[in-house]
Amino acid sequence: MLALPDLLGRIGGMLHQKEGRLSRELALEDSPLGLGRLPERLQPEQVTSLVCGFCSTGCALNVHIRDGKPVNLSPTPDYPVNQGMACPKGWESLAPLAAPDRAISPMLRGEDGVLREVGWHAAMLAFVQRFKAVQEKHGKASVAYISTGQITTEEMALLGAVAKFGMGMIHGDGNTRQCMATSVAAYKASFGFDAPPYTYADLELSDTLVFIGANPCIAHPILWERVLRNPHKPAIIVLDPRKTETAMAATHHYAILPKSDLTLLYALAGVLIEKGWIDNDFIARSTSGFEAFAAHVSAMTPARAAAECGLEESAILELAELIHRGQRVSFWWTMGVNQSHQGVLTAEAIINLCLLTGNIGRPGTGPNSITGQTNAMGSRLFSNTTNLLGGRDFLNPAHRREVAETLGFDESCIPAEGSWAYDRILEGVENGAIKGLWIVATNPGHSWIHRSSFDALRKKLEFLVVQDMYATTETARLADLVLPAAGWGEKEGTVINSERRIGLFKKVAHAPGMALADFHIFRLVAWYWGCAEMFREWHSPESVFRILARLSKGRPCDFSGISGYGMLDEAGGVQWPFPEGSDGADRERRLFADGRFYTGDGRARFAQGEPQPLPEPTDGHYDLTLLTGRGTSAQWHTQTRTGKSAILRKLYPAEVYVELSPRDAAQLAVASGDTVAVASRRGRIRARAVVTATLQPGQVFIPMHYHETNLLTFPAFDPISRQPAYKACAVKLEKVFSEESPA
Ligand code: SF4
């Protein structure tokens, strides 16, 4: 065996010699890292099924291979998630791979400020030298990373392990902070573990479905299709300020005032308790904290809630009765709840309603958070950011010991300190505590709340590395070093969807140029950093999968019964928990059927707090509330990938638009198609007006996918989850006349 320095030299030399004159695969095929191997042993002509790389629904897509290349795809007919359906993004999954602006080579910024192509050897030397220099000058914790819910679980785990156990970082977080942190905190507080309890079959089994701050018609269209397949003629109830597409299709829509959901949920609990419409047996057997909760919500009368939520009192009583009458009531929420200044309390209030009424652990029930990104759940459990691997706690010595023993690491390499959340990391950049930042597969230059603050932060960093499929994202353009990454379809690994199903990514195409799978980039970093020896066993995605299965043993997310990728492929994905000895016949499973939870006493906890006013209420100057959200099922987040598809681009307006109510439009003398300026205290943008009765007076809506949107948003955060509250801030709107210059 070669000594590490020899091996490093050999790899570096080999890459250095070969790159630039040979294709990436030829250059790397024979490297000791095995970078160029094709893990998916594809036949030249075949159809193979893999999980979609966009959203957390986790549909499976059949990729059709001709002459060894993917030429088309179609939804997998017998996959338990999508059952032969796909949304526009899924159908267009291959388009982003062929985009002309793919990053095909590492790029390093020179002293003249220009980004230039370099080879992997030079890139890795710069990575190591610059970050080590930062650490020597400012301390190990002065380099941090921001990860993503878009890469595979194995990649997240390897990144988290290399960064924290190998490179000595303390702080790392993921863009899942922007979408799921609230649900994580609420599930942990109520159930003792981050455990969404449901299975998608519950969408078809409920007789009453309550969607809170969720618009599945647009955001999770395949889940909405599952609702449409529900044979029980269910009551479909939507709580949302806007008359969204889902609200239009619902049996009941309660158009509450922005962020009054917590008040409404408490009032509903009060009515249910007062009328005795609760499951006393379940409460006594399986919960704790009921008395304090009942006392808390008794003050939230329907009359008070009606005034604060903008509803009639009778509507609140009607809603309580609908919940009472349902035999199988399920509650579903997404970003309307999570992206709030009081998101955790709101999610806990939803969970409380299920605990009160015994709507949990049975078919068609549950407090069910729908996640966002394709691997948000994997990130929550295995990214090693704010949680230690396997949903553990960095602050818990027993947890650190378990991980060290399972991995064969010295315990001292595991930080005994929790990571800062995303906003705290950026605050650290602001105040000089963080000087080096490594951003992987996410685009905060577009997506961060009040994004112009992110651009300003860039100047405070001594070294910024961005690892992405494209060198053209708002964030990559700011980088000192860009590392070109493979995308979905160009690498293998697993992802975990909203219903806890572990599914498979497969490699069906080569990444362009010198782009590498994130997994291999992390391996390269480990080699060049000098900690590769620690990760000897982490040599392939599947080997890491097996390590993670070992790490999951005895945890609520135990999947030690999954033997490997072959089993996942055959089974159509497997939901955790799946400990050794599990029966593989169940394709759909939910949690808590036995009324036992992951808390110390096995009881779910009621939790409550005081509703708080909006962080930035409207006033005489900024008189409209800006709501943000998903605009169409054809757009995904910052459009980094969906913007590459000509077909998807035809399905939504190219220019940013703002929806406003007919009353506000009349007052402002604005008609649909007019150009207007939307201004907050932080920025001013130009947008096309769309006048629609789906908005209540006093509210406007702008889709989050446009570059301009987060110039306006107000940086408020949930105090527990640290999730940004994107959904409501104060703006004003005025018509722009043609002689005015653009904002
Ligand atoms: Fe992909 Fe989500 Fe669309 Fe399914 S719903 S095809 S997982 S983007």
Boltz pocket constraint, residues with backbone or C-beta under 6 A from the ligand:
constraints:
  - pocket:
      binder: B
      contacts: [[A, 52], [A, 53], [A, 54], [A, 55], [A, 56], [A, 57], [A, 58], [A, 59], [A, 82], [A, 85], [A, 86], [A, 87], [A, 88], [A, 89], [A, 90], [A, 91], [A, 219], [A, 220], [A, 221], [A, 222]]
      max_distance: 6.0
